[in-house]
């Protein structure tokens, strides 16, 4: 969905970043870059990656996405980026939301107990 204000058109996009992007400082990076490009929306850990809802000018969203891929934390490994049109919610800020609790987060290099062992 788009909203036109004079010559400026705000759009909304849902982005899904997949790969090793949880537990590596990716969401704070998203928050900083969203501020740089005056985007509103949110970021959270989701099922199999990081989910982002971004609202702003199309050129700003593209620049945000390019810089996000170029400046990802050293421990991050992006394997796929999916972008789709989204409903414009007219949000007024960008924030980090709580992680989707449907999946258990996995931190690289940290193993849990073997199956059957008590914690």
C-alpha positions as a printed Julia matrix, in Angstrom:
119×3 Matrix{Float64}:
  0.0     0.0    0.0
  1.21    3.55  -0.67
  0.31    6.98   0.64
  1.1    10.07  -1.46
  2.08   13.35   0.23
  2.93   15.88  -2.43
  5.74   14.34  -4.46
  6.67   11.94  -1.64
  5.17    8.45  -1.57
  5.51    6.37   1.6
  5.37    2.6    1.19
  5.54   -0.38   3.51
  7.59   -3.52   3.05
  7.9    -6.73   5.03
 11.42   -8.13   4.96
 12.57  -11.54   6.08
 16.32  -11.98   6.54
 17.36  -15.63   6.76
 20.61  -17.26   7.75
 22.71  -16.89  10.89
 21.17  -13.56  11.92
 19.95  -14.23  15.47
 22.13  -13.72  18.53
 24.74  -11.73  16.57
 23.61   -8.11  17.08
 21.51   -7.9   13.94
 18.4    -6.28  15.45
 20.32   -3.35  17.02
 21.96   -2.76  13.62
 18.52   -2.72  11.97
 17.32   -0.17  14.53
 20.31    2.15  13.93
 20.01    1.97  10.14
 16.25    2.54  10.24
 16.92    5.75  12.16
 19.49    6.84   9.58
 16.93    6.47   6.78
 13.97    7.85   8.76
 12.06    4.57   8.55
  9.29    3.57  10.91
  8.31    0.01  11.79
  9.76   -2.82  13.79
 12.24   -5.7   13.85
 12.07   -9.01  15.72
 13.53  -12.5   15.7
 11.11  -14.85  14.02
 10.91  -18.39  12.78
 14.19  -19.01  10.97
 15.42  -15.44  10.75
 14.8   -11.78  11.41
 11.5   -10.17  10.44
 11.28   -6.46   9.63
  8.31   -4.21   8.86
  9.64   -0.98   7.33
  7.71    2.12   6.27
  9.23    5.06   4.41
 10.17    6.37   1.0
 10.96    3.63  -1.53
 14.51    4.93  -2.13
 15.17    5.02   1.63
 13.97    1.43   2.08
 16.23    0.27  -0.78
 19.23    2.15   0.63
 18.48    0.7    4.1
 18.4    -2.82   2.7
 21.63   -2.36   0.72
 23.49   -0.98   3.74
 22.02   -3.66   6.0
 23.51   -6.38   3.8
 26.83   -4.53   3.45
 27.29   -3.81   7.18
 25.87   -6.95   8.8
 27.69   -7.98  12.0
 30.81  -10.07  11.39
 29.22  -13.19  12.91
 26.11  -12.88  10.73
 25.64  -14.94   7.59
 22.74  -13.82   5.38
 21.52  -16.61   3.11
 18.32  -15.03   1.78
 16.42  -11.75   1.81
 12.71  -11.79   0.98
 10.9    -8.48   0.41
  7.16   -8.15  -0.05
  4.68   -5.27  -0.16
  2.88   -4.69   3.14
  0.01   -2.67   4.53
  1.04    0.84   5.52
  0.33    1.11   9.26
  1.5     4.74   9.57
  3.75    3.91  12.5
  5.55    6.82  14.18
  8.76    5.12  15.36
 11.01    2.13  14.71
 11.39   -0.39  17.52
 12.73   -3.8   18.44
  9.87   -6.14  19.33
 10.11   -9.22  21.51
 11.16  -12.35  19.68
  8.53  -14.69  18.31
  8.38  -17.31  21.07
  7.34  -20.11  18.7
 10.96  -21.09  18.18
 13.84  -21.65  20.56
 16.74  -19.3   19.85
 20.05  -20.93  19.04
 23.29  -19.14  19.75
 26.19  -20.18  17.5
 28.82  -22.26  19.3
 26.61  -23.03  22.3
 25.34  -26.59  22.56
 22.46  -27.7   24.71
 22.36  -30.93  26.68
 22.16  -34.19  24.7
 18.65  -35.55  24.25
 17.42  -37.27  27.4
 19.8   -35.47  29.78
 18.41  -33.22  32.48
 19.47  -29.62  32.53
